[in-house]
């Protein structure tokens, strides 16, 4: 019975971490969209918020979560130029 409880605890912990990842990943995508829109309109923008969230994502210790690249201003400009 103890092993069963340990497995349940472990699964709950993994699920909580995964939900945190999903929230952070959504936030990152939102910040990217915001930067893209600002860039499209010729407004100044920064990738600081994007990369802050990216670094949080990359610190999550789940094997099945791929690391994310930090985003540069040039990456956003290139994306806007090519889309």
C-alpha positions as CSV (number, residue, x, y, z in Angstrom):
1,X,0.0,0.0,0.0
2,X,2.9,2.4,0.7
3,X,4.2,2.0,-2.8
4,X,0.8,2.8,-4.2
5,X,0.6,6.0,-2.2
6,X,4.1,7.0,-3.2
7,X,3.2,6.5,-6.9
8,X,0.1,8.6,-6.5
9,X,2.1,11.4,-4.8
10,X,4.7,11.2,-7.6
11,X,2.0,11.3,-10.3
12,X,0.3,14.3,-8.6
13,X,3.6,16.1,-8.4
14,X,4.4,15.5,-12.1
15,X,0.9,16.6,-13.0
16,X,1.3,19.9,-11.0
17,X,4.6,20.5,-12.7
18,X,3.2,19.8,-16.1
19,X,0.3,22.2,-15.5
20,X,2.8,24.9,-14.5
21,X,4.7,24.2,-17.8
22,X,1.5,24.6,-19.8
23,X,0.7,27.9,-18.2
24,X,4.2,29.2,-18.7
25,X,4.3,28.0,-22.3
26,X,1.0,29.8,-23.0
27,X,2.3,32.9,-21.4
28,X,5.5,32.7,-23.5
29,X,3.4,32.4,-26.7
30,X,1.3,35.4,-25.6
31,X,4.4,37.5,-25.1
32,X,5.8,36.4,-28.5
33,X,2.5,37.4,-30.2
34,X,2.6,40.7,-28.5
35,X,6.2,41.3,-29.7
36,X,5.2,40.3,-33.2
37,X,2.3,42.7,-33.3
38,X,4.4,45.6,-32.0
39,X,7.1,44.8,-34.6
40,X,4.5,44.7,-37.4
41,X,3.4,48.2,-36.4
42,X,6.9,49.6,-36.1
43,X,6.6,50.0,-32.4
44,X,9.5,49.4,-30.0
45,X,9.5,46.0,-28.4
46,X,11.6,43.8,-26.2
47,X,12.1,40.1,-25.7
48,X,12.9,40.3,-22.0
49,X,9.5,39.0,-20.9
50,X,9.6,36.2,-23.4
51,X,13.1,35.1,-22.3
52,X,12.2,35.4,-18.6
53,X,9.4,32.9,-19.1
54,X,11.6,30.8,-21.4
55,X,14.2,30.5,-18.6
56,X,11.5,29.4,-16.1
57,X,10.4,26.7,-18.6
58,X,13.9,25.5,-19.1
59,X,14.3,25.0,-15.4
60,X,11.4,22.6,-15.2
61,X,12.7,19.1,-14.6
62,X,10.5,16.8,-16.7
63,X,12.1,14.7,-19.3
64,X,9.4,15.0,-21.8
65,X,9.4,18.8,-21.9
66,X,11.7,20.1,-24.6
67,X,13.9,23.1,-23.8
68,X,12.9,26.4,-25.5
69,X,15.3,28.8,-27.2
70,X,15.7,32.3,-26.0
71,X,14.2,34.8,-28.5
72,X,16.1,37.7,-29.9
73,X,14.8,41.0,-31.3
74,X,16.3,39.9,-34.7
75,X,14.3,36.6,-34.5
76,X,11.1,38.5,-34.2
77,X,12.0,40.9,-37.0
78,X,12.9,38.1,-39.3
79,X,9.7,36.3,-38.5
80,X,7.6,39.4,-39.3
81,X,9.6,40.1,-42.4
82,X,9.1,36.5,-43.7
83,X,5.4,36.1,-42.8
